[in-house]
């Protein structure tokens, strides 16, 4: 028993050392099922989210362009331009063949904002124009903590500029009604599952799965109230094959009922600032 506990302690130490490696990519959040607005901070009201989703869906239906809002708590020390570019490419915002995506990234604790523009929209959304919108529309509202106004009005301005590039007009009169329990963030869950997977792998490498089997025996006995034997847990392979589903990136992935992203990319155009 002491050997097993010692082995478990070693595995846990290795896990904590490995957390920065596991969480480096996990630092980028996964898209929520609202697609056009991804608020991981609960900053926006339901009405504001419905507005962004409605305008974003109309814009994509008429032009194929995808305009996305992402609000995070913190950049965890990362440069906002680098973070935005990596997130844009990881999600694949916009159509792959047209690169017509737009990302509005907000970090609440850092009080930073970034507009990242896909290659195909750099004519419609210039660096200067993106900065003007964020400085004149977004910044005053956020400085006054009117977050709904700052997001909806700046999003609307960018959507109009994109629509103009495609020679279409957005009506903005149809509202997508969202259920109150929609979203949200799977970021913490995915990190936890990643750590569990790494633990299983290390245990199999270092201990031939002894720690994992012992944990399952303890759980089994606890559920059985101490009765019966642990026979059903023999072997180390079998049912764990299901963890294969965690591989791969999220570019072009599903975003609920609004479809997925198209695999677009960004060349780093746009603007950054604070409030």
C-alpha positions in Angstrom: 0.0 0.0 0.0 2.9 2.4 0.8 4.4 1.7 -2.6 1.1 2.5 -4.3 0.7 5.8 -2.3 4.3 6.7 -3.1 3.8 6.1 -6.8 0.5 8.1 -6.7 2.4 11.0 -5.1 5.1 10.9 -7.8 2.4 10.9 -10.5 0.6 13.8 -8.9 3.9 15.8 -8.7 4.6 15.1 -12.4 1.0 16.2 -13.2 1.4 19.5 -11.5 4.7 20.1 -13.2 3.0 19.2 -16.5 0.0 21.5 -16.1 1.6 24.5 -17.9 2.3 22.3 -20.9 -1.2 20.9 -20.9 -2.9 24.3 -20.4 -0.8 26.2 -23.0 -3.1 25.4 -25.8 -6.1 25.0 -23.5 -5.6 28.7 -22.6 -7.5 29.4 -25.8 -11.2 28.9 -25.1 -13.5 26.7 -27.1 -16.4 28.3 -29.0 -19.7 28.4 -27.2 -22.9 27.3 -28.9 -23.8 31.0 -29.6 -21.0 31.2 -32.1 -21.1 35.0 -32.8 -20.9 36.0 -29.1 -18.7 34.1 -26.7 -18.9 35.7 -23.3 -16.9 33.6 -20.8 -17.4 36.3 -18.1 -21.2 36.8 -18.0 -20.6 40.5 -18.8 -23.4 40.8 -21.3 -27.1 40.6 -20.8 -29.2 38.1 -22.6 -30.7 40.9 -24.7 -27.2 42.0 -25.9 -26.3 38.5 -26.7 -29.5 38.0 -28.7 -28.7 41.2 -30.7 -25.2 40.1 -31.6 -26.3 36.6 -32.5 -29.2 38.0 -34.7 -27.0 40.5 -36.5 -24.2 38.0 -36.9 -26.5 35.4 -38.3 -28.0 37.9 -40.8 -24.5 39.1 -41.8 -23.3 35.5 -42.4 -26.5 34.5 -44.3 -26.2 37.5 -46.7 -22.4 37.6 -47.1 -20.8 34.5 -45.8 -18.6 36.7 -43.5 -18.3 35.7 -39.8 -18.0 38.4 -37.1 -17.3 37.1 -33.6 -17.1 38.6 -30.1 -15.0 36.9 -27.5 -14.9 38.2 -23.9 -12.5 36.6 -21.5 -11.5 37.4 -17.9 -7.8 37.6 -18.5 -5.1 37.0 -21.1 -3.0 35.3 -18.4 0.0 37.5 -19.3 -0.2 37.0 -23.0 0.1 39.8 -25.6 -3.4 40.5 -26.8 -2.4 40.7 -30.5 -0.7 37.3 -30.4 -3.6 35.9 -28.4 -6.2 37.2 -30.9 -4.2 36.0 -33.9 -3.8 32.5 -32.4 -7.5 32.3 -31.4 -8.6 33.5 -34.8 -6.6 30.8 -36.5 -7.5 28.1 -34.0 -11.2 28.7 -34.5 -11.0 29.3 -38.2 -13.2 32.4 -38.3 -14.5 33.2 -41.7 -14.6 31.2 -44.9 -11.4 29.4 -45.8 -11.3 30.5 -49.4 -12.2 34.1 -48.6 -10.7 34.7 -45.1 -13.7 37.0 -44.3 -13.7 36.8 -40.6 -13.6 39.4 -37.9 -12.8 38.9 -34.2 -13.5 41.4 -31.4 -11.6 40.3 -28.4 -12.1 41.8 -24.9 -10.1 41.0 -21.8 -12.0 42.4 -18.8 -9.4 42.2 -16.0 -6.6 43.5 -18.3 -9.0 46.2 -19.7 -7.7 45.5 -23.2 -9.4 45.1 -26.5 -8.3 43.9 -29.9 -10.0 43.8 -33.3 -8.5 41.1 -35.5 -9.4 41.2 -39.2 -9.2 38.4 -41.8 -7.3 38.9 -45.0 -10.4 39.2 -47.0 -11.9 42.1 -45.0 -8.9 44.3 -44.7 -10.3 46.5 -47.4 -13.6 47.0 -45.6 -12.2 47.1 -42.0 -8.9 49.0 -42.2 -6.6 49.3 -39.2 -7.6 53.0 -38.9 -11.4 52.3 -39.1 -11.3 49.5 -36.5 -9.4 51.8 -34.1 -11.9 54.7 -34.7 -14.9 52.4 -34.0 -13.4 51.1 -30.8 -12.2 54.5 -29.6 -15.3 56.4 -30.4 -18.0 53.8 -29.8 -16.6 51.0 -27.6 -14.3 52.8 -25.3 -16.7 55.5 -23.8 -19.3 52.9 -23.1 -16.9 50.5 -21.4 -15.3 53.3 -19.4 -18.8 54.0 -18.1 -19.4 50.2 -17.5 -22.2 50.2 -20.1 -20.9 47.0 -21.6 -24.0 46.0 -23.6 -23.9 49.3 -25.4 -20.2 49.1 -26.1 -20.5 45.7 -27.6 -23.7 46.0 -29.6 -23.0 49.4 -31.1 -19.4 48.6 -32.1 -20.5 45.2 -33.4 -23.3 46.8 -35.4 -20.8 49.3 -37.0 -18.4 46.6 -38.1 -21.3 44.5 -39.5 -22.5 47.5 -41.5 -19.1 48.1 -43.0 -18.8 44.4 -44.0 -22.2 44.4 -45.5 -21.3 47.5 -47.5 -18.3 45.7 -48.9 -20.6 43.0 -50.2 -23.2 45.5 -51.5 -26.0 44.3 -49.1 -28.0 46.0 -46.4 -28.6 44.5 -43.0 -32.2 44.9 -41.8 -31.4 44.0 -38.1 -35.1 43.6 -37.4 -35.3 39.9 -36.8 -34.4 38.7 -33.3 -33.1 35.3 -32.5 -34.6 34.4 -29.1 -32.1 32.5 -26.9 -33.0 30.2 -24.1 -31.8 31.5 -20.7 -29.7 28.4 -20.0 -27.5 28.6 -23.2 -23.7 28.4 -23.3 -21.1 28.3 -21.8 -17.5 27.6 -21.2 -16.0 24.2 -21.4 -12.5 25.5 -20.7 -12.2 24.3 -17.1 -13.7 21.0 -17.9 -11.4 20.3 -20.8 -8.3 21.2 -18.7 -9.5 18.8 -16.0 -10.1 16.0 -18.5 -6.7 16.7 -20.0 -5.0 16.3 -16.6 -6.9 13.1 -16.0 -5.8 11.7 -19.3 -2.2 12.6 -18.6 -2.5 10.9 -15.2 -3.7 7.7 -16.7 -0.8 7.8 -19.3 1.8 8.4 -16.7 0.5 5.7 -14.4 0.5 3.2 -17.2 4.1 4.2 -18.1 5.5 4.3 -14.6 3.4 1.9 -12.7 1.7 -0.4 -15.3 -1.6 1.1 -14.3 -1.4 0.0 -10.7 -2.5 3.3 -9.2 -5.4 3.7 -11.6 -6.6 0.2 -10.8 -6.3 0.8 -7.0 -8.3 4.0 -7.3 -11.1 2.2 -9.1 -11.0 -0.6 -6.5 -11.4 2.0 -3.8 -14.3 3.7 -5.6 -15.9 0.3 -6.3 -15.7 -0.8 -2.7 -17.0 2.6 -1.5 -20.0 2.3 -3.8 -20.6 -1.3 -2.7 -20.4 -0.4 1.0 -17.3 -2.5 1.4 -19.1 -5.7 0.1 -17.9 -7.8 -2.7 -14.6 -8.0 -4.5 -12.9 -5.9 -7.1 -12.8 -8.6 -9.7 -14.5 -6.5 -12.4 -11.5 -4.1 -12.6 -8.9 -6.5 -13.9 -6.9 -5.4 -17.0 -5.7 -1.9 -18.1 -7.0 -1.5 -21.6 -10.5 -1.9 -22.8 -13.0 0.8 -21.9 -10.5 3.7 -21.9 -10.4 3.9 -25.7 -13.2 6.5 -25.5 -10.7 9.2 -24.6 -9.5 9.4 -28.2 -12.1 12.0 -28.9 -10.1 14.7 -27.2 -7.6 15.0 -30.1 -7.6 17.8 -32.7 -8.2 21.5 -32.8 -11.5 23.4 -33.0 -11.0 25.2 -36.3 -14.2 24.7 -38.3 -15.8 23.0 -35.4 -19.4 23.0 -34.4 -21.0 26.0 -32.7 -24.4 24.7 -31.8 -27.4 25.5 -34.0 -25.6 28.3 -35.9 -23.2 26.1 -37.7 -19.4 26.0 -37.4 -16.6 28.3 -38.5 -15.2 28.0 -42.0 -11.5 27.7 -41.5 -10.6 31.4 -42.2 -7.3 33.0 -41.2 -5.9 36.4 -40.2 -2.7 38.2 -41.1 -2.5 40.3 -38.0 -4.4 43.3 -39.3 -6.6 45.3 -37.0 -6.1 47.5 -33.9 -5.5 47.2 -30.1 -6.2 49.5 -27.2 -7.5 49.8 -23.7 -10.3 51.6 -21.8 
